[in-house]
């Protein structure tokens, strides 16, 4: 990694990445529950908490921006109502 690139990776960036990783793991562990409660909706997770959900992505983003100053570190995923199996 070049010296310039190294200076862009601050401790704050590393902390944010770790926080998002932990939130993603938290969400994956609760996926069965999320599928039951929020089928076919987008969910927003922040600091291991569900902070919003909506079937419409744009509406979810708009609502989150009204409530939170910065949503850059939120995990937002679509929760399917059914499991799918891909056969190749």
Secondary structure, DSSP 8 states (H G I E B T S, - for coil): --HHHHHH--HHHHHHHHHHHHHHHHHHHTHHHHHHHSTTEEEEEETTEEEEEESSHHHHHHHHHHH-S--TT-EEEEE-SS------
